[in-house]
Amino acid sequence: MHSRLIRMPKIAFFAALLLASCQSPRAELTGLAEQPPLDYAVLVTGGAYLTGGDGIADTFVIPIPSREVVDLTEVHDVLQSGVVFRRLGIDADEAHRHLLLQQLRSSSADPALLEYLQRVRDDGFDLLLVVEQVQNGGIESQGINGRWPVTLATWLLLGVGVFIPDHTFESRAMLRVTVRDLQSGRIVHDSGLFAGPVDLSLIERSDLLGILMSVLVPPFWVGDDQERVRSAVSQITLRRLLVSLARELKSEPVRQRLSSTNGATIRMLNGRRLRIEAAESISSVRLRPSGLLLSDTVTQAFERDLLATLRSVDGRFGYETDLPASVPSGAMQVLVGTITGGVVSATLAVRGER
């Protein structure tokens, strides 16, 4: 009976450690999802295509045949789980995604690219999120970390210590993602993300022989199996890169940067009142409620009322008025045209009539 009572806490302890090490990106984004999304409808495109590396000590082994380290749907799902944007779509055409990356990196304006960007805007999107690449990099071993006393105590008192993350590694792989406008494909935000240090336990970083050796010597003195280290670090690195992407995009600095670089800030006040602040005066505004086509009469009247509220504050142009009563609750895209021909859009949440 006494031995059974000792074994049960051990099992629960080790199970908790294993569950923590297998945490999914979705579980890590619960808190982020509770924050308000960015007011944009975004199409996810490009691909996490692996570039660079020497093939020996790299984090990722080149995947065949697509070279994509992680499927684009996983990027989409993480952003969706974190409720990063008001609306998300995904470009499912892999052949076109390859071509699009080449077009976006070209110094000249490709007519086919401009046509595609206009088509994306016509589909109700405000921005393009482009997964540019994953730059491969080596895994640096930083040796025994500060948890070795816990490992030693667990080894001495319970007879094991293989589950305590007592060695630290760091991948130099980088995920690059850009956010681009839909007029020219211009970059409005550029993310270069690293995963940071990864702590591994003996059971994650060594083979069966190493685990058997830990019966005689403390686990933190047992050497690493390089393939197991690569496998563990690559999985954790991918998860962290995706979570870091969602967190960065939803951060306040990025929220402000997207607003300022687009040339206009479009907000919804109290769910039914539209406010626009722009660097230059606007010439037109269009409302595109989800699932509804407004009549020309309603659209023209709203545009006239909004433009009549023009005021100038600190060199910027401000407009503010209530939405038409016929606009239903739900997501609504607002497209603003400026006097120089620019187009800025946002997708906002509209509340029902009070």
Residue pairs with C-beta under 8 A, 6 or more apart in sequence:
10 158
10 160
13 163
14 163
17 163
17 164
17 201
18 163
21 165
21 201
21 204
24 239
25 78
25 81
25 239
25 242
25 243
25 246
26 77
26 78
26 81
28 239
28 243
29 78
29 81
29 82
29 243
29 246
32 82
32 83
32 84
32 246
32 247
32 250
33 81
33 82
33 83
35 83
35 250
37 83
37 84
37 85
37 86
37 250
38 84
38 85
38 86
38 249
38 250
38 254
38 255
38 258
39 86
39 266
39 267
39 268
39 346
39 347
39 348
39 349
40 85
40 86
40 87
40 126
40 127
40 258
40 346
40 347
41 85
41 86
41 87
41 88
41 89
41 124
41 125
41 126
41 127
41 331
41 333
41 347
42 79
42 85
42 87
42 88
42 89
42 125
42 126
42 127
42 128
42 129
42 179
43 88
43 89
43 90
43 91
43 120
43 123
43 125
43 127
43 128
43 129
44 72
44 75
44 76
44 79
44 88
44 89
44 90
44 91
44 129
44 131
45 72
45 90
45 91
45 97
45 100
45 128
45 129
45 130
45 131
46 72
46 97
46 100
46 101
46 129
46 130
46 131
46 132
46 177
47 66
47 68
47 72
47 94
47 97
47 98
47 101
47 131
48 68
48 69
48 70
48 71
48 72
48 75
48 131
48 133
48 134
48 175
49 66
49 67
49 68
49 69
49 101
49 133
49 134
50 60
50 62
50 63
50 67
50 68
50 69
50 133
50 134
50 136
51 133
51 134
51 135
51 136
52 135
52 136
52 137
53 59
53 60
53 62
53 136
53 137
53 138
54 138
55 62
57 138
57 139
58 136
58 137
58 138
58 139
58 173
58 230
59 136
59 137
59 138
59 139
59 171
59 172
59 173
59 230
59 233
59 234
59 237
60 69
60 134
60 136
60 173
60 234
61 230
61 234
63 69
66 94
69 134
69 238
70 134
70 238
70 242
72 90
72 91
72 97
72 131
73 90
74 242
75 131
75 242
75 245
76 88
76 90
78 242
78 243
78 245
78 246
79 85
79 88
79 129
79 245
79 246
79 249
80 88
81 246
82 246
82 247
82 250
84 246
84 249
84 250
85 249
85 347
86 331
86 347
86 348
86 349
87 124
87 125
87 331
87 347
89 123
89 125
91 97
91 100
100 113
100 116
100 130
101 130
101 132
103 110
103 112
103 113
103 116
103 185
104 113
104 130
104 180
104 185
106 113
109 184
113 185
114 184
117 128
117 182
117 183
117 184
117 185
118 182
120 128
120 182
121 182
121 343
121 345
124 288
124 333
124 347
125 182
126 182
126 333
126 345
126 346
126 347
127 179
127 180
127 181
127 182
127 188
127 258
128 179
128 180
128 181
128 182
128 185
129 177
129 178
129 179
129 180
130 177
130 178
130 179
130 180
131 175
131 176
131 177
132 176
132 177
132 178
133 175
133 176
134 173
134 174
134 175
134 176
134 241
135 173
135 174
135 175
135 176
136 173
137 171
137 172
137 173
137 174
138 171
138 172
139 169
139 170
139 171
139 172
139 229
139 230
139 233
140 169
140 170
140 171
140 172
141 167
141 168
141 169
141 224
141 229
142 167
142 168
142 169
142 170
142 197
143 167
143 168
144 166
144 167
144 220
145 165
145 166
145 167
145 168
145 199
147 164
147 165
147 166
147 199
148 166
148 218
148 220
150 164
150 166
151 161
151 164
151 166
151 218
151 219
151 220
152 161
152 218
152 220
154 160
154 161
154 163
154 164
155 161
155 214
155 218
155 219
160 214
161 202
161 214
161 218
161 219
161 220
162 201
162 202
162 203
162 211
162 214
162 219
163 201
163 202
163 203
164 201
164 202
164 219
165 199
165 200
165 201
165 204
166 199
166 201
166 202
166 219
166 220
167 199
167 200
167 202
167 205
167 220
167 224
168 197
168 198
168 199
168 200
169 197
169 198
169 199
169 200
169 205
169 229
169 233
170 195
170 196
170 197
170 198
171 194
171 195
171 198
171 233
171 234
171 237
172 194
173 194
173 195
173 237
173 241
174 192
174 193
174 194
175 191
175 192
175 193
175 241
175 242
175 244
175 245
176 190
176 191
176 192
176 193
177 190
177 191
177 193
177 245
178 187
178 189
178 190
178 191
179 187
179 188
179 189
179 190
179 249
179 258
180 186
180 187
180 188
181 188
181 262
182 343
182 345
183 342
183 343
188 257
188 258
188 261
188 262
189 249
189 254
189 257
189 258
189 261
191 245
191 248
191 249
193 241
193 244
193 245
193 248
194 241
194 244
195 236
195 237
195 240
195 241
195 244
196 240
198 232
198 233
198 236
198 237
198 240
200 229
200 232
200 233
201 219
202 210
202 211
202 214
202 219
202 220
202 222
203 211
204 228
204 232
205 224
205 225
205 228
205 229
205 232
206 222
206 223
206 224
206 225
206 228
207 225
207 228
210 222
210 223
210 224
210 225
211 222
213 222
214 222
248 254
259 265
262 344
263 278
263 279
263 280
263 338
263 342
263 344
264 276
264 277
264 278
264 279
264 282
264 336
264 338
264 344
265 275
265 276
265 277
265 278
266 274
266 275
266 276
266 334
266 336
266 344
266 345
266 346
266 348
267 274
267 275
267 276
267 348
268 274
268 275
268 348
268 349
268 350
269 275
269 320
270 351
271 329
271 349
271 350
271 351
271 352
272 322
272 323
272 350
272 351
272 353
272 354
273 320
273 321
273 322
273 323
274 306
274 319
274 320
274 321
274 322
274 323
274 334
274 348
275 318
275 319
275 320
276 282
276 285
276 306
276 318
276 319
276 320
276 334
276 336
277 313
277 316
277 317
277 318
277 319
278 316
278 317
278 318
278 319
278 336
278 338
278 344
279 316
279 317
280 317
280 338
280 339
280 340
280 342
281 310
281 317
281 338
281 339
282 307
282 317
282 319
282 336
282 337
282 338
282 339
283 337
283 338
283 339
284 303
284 335
284 336
284 337
285 302
285 303
285 306
285 307
285 319
285 334
285 335
285 336
285 337
286 299
286 303
286 334
286 335
287 294
287 299
287 302
287 323
287 324
287 327
287 332
287 333
287 334
288 332
288 333
288 334
288 335
289 327
289 328
289 330
289 331
289 332
289 350
290 330
290 331
290 332
291 330
292 327
292 328
294 324
294 326
294 327
298 324
298 326
301 324
302 321
302 323
302 324
305 321
306 319
306 320
306 321
307 319
309 318
309 319
309 320
309 321
310 317
310 318
310 319
311 317
311 318
311 319
312 318
323 350
325 353
327 350
328 350
328 352
329 350
329 351
329 352
330 349
330 350
331 347
331 348
331 349
331 350
332 347
332 348
332 349
332 350
333 345
333 346
333 347
333 348
334 345
334 346
334 347
334 348
335 343
335 344
335 345
336 343
336 344
336 345
337 343
338 344
